[in-house]
């Protein structure tokens, strides 16, 4: 009896020890998984930041290359229906606005953690390819304009476009390079820029690639009726490229509503805590709404997203000033209203400091780190997860990097 009792007690102790060890490793694995996912997503964010303004205008309102040039920023009546595109700049930051895109569950997470105030980032640029495509001809002045591309150009060849290939193959390549609904930038040999929206991109029976744009929506200018600028002659030798509008924000609806993420939904993973994720979305240049099937899950369990900037604050002396995340002094450079301000605007941004914070999947701590142990009271080490009982705080890992905005380098318009 004594031996059996001792053996039973020993077995219970071993079971309790292995249970605690197993729980510990599960917790560490969750933190490691969240950290690795955050690193991968953060690299994507950094790459997109460095591409801001690429083959696009860093500030369309002031751009001296824009056609039409004057007197109003955008004189064509159609621009009133293309507000997101008319606001084109290298990037914009909505301070502390991430919560406005969250449902009740995501809002509950922010309410439980007053220190969280996620920003929302919007980027403009060519995020499809690094190519500009030369034109053979531009024709049409009614509802649509037809742009014929040079089929043997290096840009098309590098995409795998071959005139002798099957038409279905050619059309698939063109559809990927020029997806319908996106904005299109048209650059003249003199460097003048115009913008429109893609209606379709197909090849004809002889293999000539053709991009059709909606002329009436934005009013493309022609030299015949616009003496200051416009498309001349047959429109040969112009360059075109896609312009995308990309948004980064915290979101708690993509996983919940998208059938592609069934395995990540609350309940399927045994979770009872509200989750928010970093989501990348492409916006429609006309409505600003998300383009269908363009949303991507960039980082799971993201809880905060902040941006600071470095900008030219004095054009005469070219002084550069850095603004911390959340600083209202960023607004003259990072809001849509800044585009028309004198000596201010998104074209003067020279760098962006980004911080992404993600949590472990489940809470594993009973309390937050005391402020007395923090170097900065605004540092985030743990976040409270409403619901679930027991431990209510999950550990947080933050990634920080400064990214140069190369496509605004040297731009000093007043």
C-alpha positions in Angstrom: 0.0 0.0 0.0 2.8 2.4 0.9 4.6 1.6 -2.4 1.4 2.1 -4.4 0.7 5.4 -2.7 4.2 6.7 -3.2 4.1 5.6 -6.9 0.8 7.3 -7.4 2.0 10.5 -5.8 5.1 10.4 -8.0 3.0 9.9 -11.1 0.8 12.9 -10.2 3.9 15.1 -9.7 5.4 14.0 -13.0 2.1 14.7 -14.7 1.9 18.2 -13.2 5.5 19.0 -14.2 5.1 17.8 -17.8 1.8 19.7 -18.0 3.4 23.0 -16.9 6.4 22.4 -19.2 4.1 21.7 -22.1 2.1 24.8 -21.4 5.2 26.9 -21.2 6.5 25.7 -24.6 3.0 26.3 -26.2 3.1 29.8 -25.0 6.6 30.4 -26.3 5.7 28.9 -29.6 2.7 31.3 -29.9 5.0 34.3 -29.3 7.5 33.0 -31.7 4.9 32.4 -34.4 3.4 35.9 -33.9 6.9 37.4 -34.1 7.8 35.5 -37.3 4.6 36.5 -38.9 5.1 40.1 -38.0 8.6 40.1 -39.4 7.3 38.8 -42.8 4.5 41.3 -42.9 6.7 44.1 -41.8 9.1 43.5 -44.6 6.1 43.7 -47.0 5.1 47.0 -45.4 8.7 48.4 -45.7 8.9 47.4 -49.4 5.6 49.2 -50.1 6.7 52.3 -48.2 9.9 52.5 -50.2 7.9 52.3 -53.4 5.5 55.2 -52.5 5.2 57.6 -55.4 6.9 55.3 -57.8 5.8 56.1 -61.4 3.2 58.4 -60.0 2.9 62.0 -58.8 4.1 62.7 -55.2 1.6 65.5 -55.1 -0.8 65.8 -58.0 -2.3 69.1 -56.9 1.1 70.9 -57.2 2.9 68.8 -59.8 4.3 71.1 -62.5 4.2 68.1 -64.9 0.5 67.7 -64.6 -1.7 68.3 -67.6 -3.9 70.3 -67.5 -1.6 72.8 -65.7 -3.8 75.6 -64.5 -5.6 77.5 -63.2 -7.5 75.1 -61.0 -5.7 72.0 -59.5 -7.9 69.7 -61.6 -10.1 71.5 -64.1 -11.9 68.6 -65.6 -15.4 68.1 -64.1 -14.9 64.4 -64.0 -12.3 64.6 -61.3 -15.0 65.3 -58.8 -16.0 61.7 -59.2 -12.5 60.5 -58.6 -11.7 61.9 -55.2 -9.1 59.3 -54.1 -7.2 59.7 -57.4 -7.4 63.5 -57.3 -5.8 63.4 -53.9 -2.8 61.6 -55.2 0.4 62.1 -53.1 3.3 59.8 -52.2 1.5 58.8 -49.0 -1.0 59.9 -46.4 -1.2 58.9 -42.7 -4.5 59.1 -40.8 -3.4 59.4 -37.2 -5.2 57.2 -34.7 -7.9 56.4 -37.3 -7.5 52.6 -37.4 -10.3 52.1 -34.9 -12.8 53.6 -37.3 -12.5 50.6 -39.5 -13.1 48.1 -36.7 -16.3 46.4 -35.6 -17.5 46.0 -32.0 -15.0 43.3 -31.2 -12.0 45.3 -32.5 -13.3 48.4 -30.7 -13.5 46.5 -27.5 -9.8 45.6 -27.8 -8.9 49.3 -28.2 -11.2 50.3 -25.3 -9.5 47.8 -23.0 -6.1 49.3 -24.0 -6.2 53.1 -24.1 -2.6 53.2 -25.2 -3.4 51.6 -28.6 -4.2 54.2 -31.3 -3.5 52.6 -34.7 -2.9 54.7 -37.7 -4.1 54.1 -41.2 -1.7 54.5 -44.2 -2.5 55.2 -47.8 0.1 54.8 -50.6 0.1 55.8 -54.3 2.4 54.3 -56.9 2.9 51.6 -59.4 2.8 48.3 -57.4 2.2 46.0 -60.5 5.5 46.2 -62.3 8.6 48.3 -62.6 7.9 49.0 -66.3 6.6 51.8 -68.5 5.1 50.7 -71.8 5.6 52.8 -74.9 2.6 53.6 -77.1 2.2 53.1 -80.9 -0.9 55.3 -81.1 -3.6 57.0 -79.0 -7.0 57.6 -80.6 -10.5 58.5 -79.6 -12.2 61.5 -78.0 -15.6 60.2 -77.1 -16.5 58.0 -74.1 -13.3 56.0 -74.3 -9.8 56.3 -75.7 -7.9 53.4 -77.3 -4.1 53.2 -76.6 -2.2 50.8 -78.8 1.1 49.6 -77.4 4.3 48.7 -79.2 4.1 44.9 -79.2 7.8 44.3 -79.5 8.8 46.7 -76.7 11.3 45.5 -74.1 8.7 46.1 -71.4 6.2 43.7 -72.9 8.8 41.1 -73.8 10.0 41.0 -70.2 6.4 40.2 -69.2 6.4 37.2 -71.6 4.2 38.9 -74.2 4.8 37.3 -77.7 2.8 38.4 -80.7 2.7 34.8 -82.0 1.3 33.3 -78.8 -2.4 32.3 -78.5 -4.7 35.3 -78.0 -5.9 33.9 -74.6 -2.3 33.9 -73.4 -1.7 37.4 -74.7 -4.8 38.7 -73.1 -4.0 37.1 -69.8 -0.6 38.9 -69.7 -2.2 42.2 -70.6 -5.0 41.7 -68.0 -2.4 41.1 -65.3 -0.3 44.1 -66.3 -3.3 46.5 -66.8 -6.2 45.3 -64.6 -9.5 46.9 -65.2 -10.6 49.7 -62.8 -7.1 50.8 -61.9 -5.7 54.2 -62.7 -3.5 54.8 -65.7 -0.7 57.3 -66.0 0.1 58.7 -69.4 3.5 60.5 -69.9 4.4 62.5 -73.0 7.9 62.6 -74.5 8.2 66.1 -72.8 7.3 64.6 -69.4 3.7 65.9 -69.1 1.5 63.6 -67.1 -2.2 62.8 -67.5 -4.3 60.2 -65.7 -7.3 58.1 -66.6 -9.0 54.8 -65.6 -8.5 51.4 -67.3 -11.6 49.9 -68.9 -10.0 46.9 -70.5 -6.7 45.5 -71.9 -6.8 43.0 -74.8 -4.9 42.2 -78.0 -6.3 42.2 -81.5 -6.1 39.5 -84.1 -2.7 40.6 -85.3 -1.3 40.7 -81.7 -1.3 44.4 -81.2 -1.9 45.1 -77.4 -4.6 47.6 -76.7 -5.5 49.4 -73.5 -8.9 51.1 -73.4 -9.4 54.0 -70.9 -12.4 56.0 -69.8 -11.8 59.3 -71.5 -15.0 61.1 -70.5 -14.5 60.4 -66.8 -11.3 62.6 -66.4 -11.1 64.4 -69.7 -7.8 63.6 -71.4 -6.3 66.7 -73.0 -5.3 67.0 -76.6 -2.9 69.6 -78.1 -5.5 70.6 -80.7 -7.9 72.1 -78.1 -5.5 72.7 -75.2 -2.6 74.9 -76.2 -0.8 74.5 -72.9 -0.4 70.8 -73.0 -2.0 67.6 -74.3 -1.6 64.6 -76.6 -0.1 65.5 -79.9 -0.5 63.9 -83.3 -1.0 60.2 -83.3 0.2 59.8 -79.7 3.3 57.8 -80.6 6.1 57.4 -78.2 4.2 58.1 -75.0 4.7 56.0 -71.9 1.9 54.4 -69.7 1.8 52.6 -66.5 -0.7 51.5 -63.8 -1.1 53.6 -60.6 -2.3 51.7 -57.5 -3.8 53.1 -54.3 -2.8 50.9 -51.4 -4.1 51.1 -47.8 -2.6 49.5 -44.7 -4.9 49.4 -41.6 -5.9 47.2 -38.7 -9.0 45.1 -39.5 -11.1 42.6 -37.7 -13.5 41.7 -40.5 -11.3 40.1 -43.1 -10.8 36.9 -41.2 -14.3 36.8 -39.9 -16.0 37.4 -43.3 -13.7 35.9 -45.9 -14.2 32.2 -46.6 -10.5 31.8 -47.4 -9.7 32.3 -43.7 -12.2 29.7 -42.2 -9.4 28.0 -40.3 -8.4 31.3 -38.5 -11.9 32.3 -37.3 -12.7 32.6 -33.6 -14.0 29.3 -32.4 -12.2 27.3 -35.0 -9.0 27.8 -33.1 -10.6 27.8 -29.6 -10.3 31.5 -29.2 -12.7 33.8 -27.4 -10.7 37.0 -27.6 -11.3 39.7 -30.2 -8.5 39.7 -32.8 -7.3 42.4 -35.1 -4.9 41.9 -38.1 -2.8 44.1 -40.3 -4.6 44.1 -43.7 -3.3 45.4 -47.1 -6.1 46.6 -49.4 -6.1 48.1 -52.9 -8.7 50.9 -53.3 -10.8 51.9 -56.3 -9.5 55.2 -57.7 -13.1 56.4 -58.3 -14.9 55.4 -55.1 -12.2 54.6 -52.6 -13.8 51.3 -51.8 -11.8 48.1 -51.5 -11.3 46.4 -54.9 -12.8 42.9 -54.8 -10.4 40.2 -53.8 -7.6 42.7 -53.3 -7.4 42.4 -49.5 -4.4 40.5 -48.1 -3.7 39.4 -44.5 -0.2 40.8 -43.8 0.3 40.1 -40.1 -2.0 38.2 -37.7 -2.9 39.5 -34.3 -1.6 43.1 -35.0 -2.6 45.5 -32.2 -1.0 48.7 -33.2 0.4 50.5 -36.3 2.1 53.8 -36.0 4.0 56.1 -38.4 6.3 59.1 -37.9 7.9 61.0 -40.8 11.0 63.0 -41.7 10.2 65.9 -44.0 11.7 69.1 -45.5 10.4 71.9 -43.3 12.2 74.8 -45.0 12.6 74.9 -48.7 15.1 77.8 -48.7 17.6 76.1 -46.4 16.3 72.5 -47.0 16.1 71.9 -43.3 14.8 68.4 -42.5 12.7 67.7 -39.4 11.6 64.4 -37.9 8.1 64.0 -36.3 7.2 61.2 -33.9 4.2 59.0 -34.4 1.1 60.7 -33.3 2.6 64.2 -33.5 0.0 66.6 -34.9 2.8 68.6 -36.6 2.9 65.7 -39.2 -0.5 66.8 -40.5 0.8 69.5 -42.9 2.6 66.7 -44.8 0.5 63.6 -44.3 -3.2 64.7 -44.7 -5.2 65.2 -47.9 -5.6 68.9 -47.1 -1.8 69.3 -47.0 -1.5 68.8 -50.8 -2.4 72.5 -51.5 -0.6 74.1 -48.6 2.2 76.5 -49.3 5.7 75.0 -48.7 4.0 71.8 -47.3 2.6 68.6 -48.7 3.4 64.9 -49.1 6.1 65.5 -51.8 8.3 66.9 -49.1 8.4 63.7 -47.1 11.8 62.1 -47.1 11.4 59.1 -44.8 8.8 57.2 -42.8 9.4 55.6 -39.4 7.0 52.6 -39.0 6.2 50.6 -35.9 4.1 47.4 -36.0 3.1 45.7 -32.8 1.6 42.1 -32.7 0.5 40.0 -29.8 0.6 36.3 -29.0 -2.5 34.4 -29.9 -3.6 33.7 -26.3 -3.1 35.7 -23.1 -0.4 34.3 -20.8 0.1 37.0 -18.2 -2.1 38.3 -15.4 -1.0 41.9 -15.5 0.7 44.6 -17.6 4.3 45.6 -17.1 4.3 48.5 -14.6 5.1 52.0 -16.0 8.0 52.2 -13.5 9.8 49.5 -15.4 9.3 51.1 -18.9 11.8 53.3 -20.4 8.9 55.1 -22.2 5.4 55.0 -20.7 4.0 54.7 -24.3 5.9 51.4 -24.9 3.7 48.4 -25.5 4.7 45.1 -23.8 1.4 43.5 -23.1 -2.2 44.1 -24.1 -5.4 43.2 -22.3 -7.7 40.8 -24.1 -11.4 41.2 -23.0 -13.2 37.9 -22.2 -11.9 34.4 -21.6 -11.2 34.6 -17.8 -7.9 33.6 -16.2 -4.9 35.4 -17.5 -6.0 38.4 -19.5 -2.8 39.9 -20.9 -1.0 38.8 -24.0 2.6 39.6 -24.7 3.5 42.0 -27.5 6.4 42.3 -29.9 7.1 45.5 -31.8 9.1 46.0 -35.0 10.4 49.5 -35.9 12.2 50.7 -39.0 12.9 53.9 -40.9 12.3 53.7 -44.6 13.5 56.3 -47.1 10.9 57.6 -49.6 13.2 57.5 -52.6 10.6 58.7 -55.1 10.3 62.1 -53.4 14.0 62.7 -53.2 14.9 66.2 -54.4 11.3 67.3 -54.9 11.0 70.8 -53.6 8.0 72.4 -55.1 6.6 75.4 -53.2 
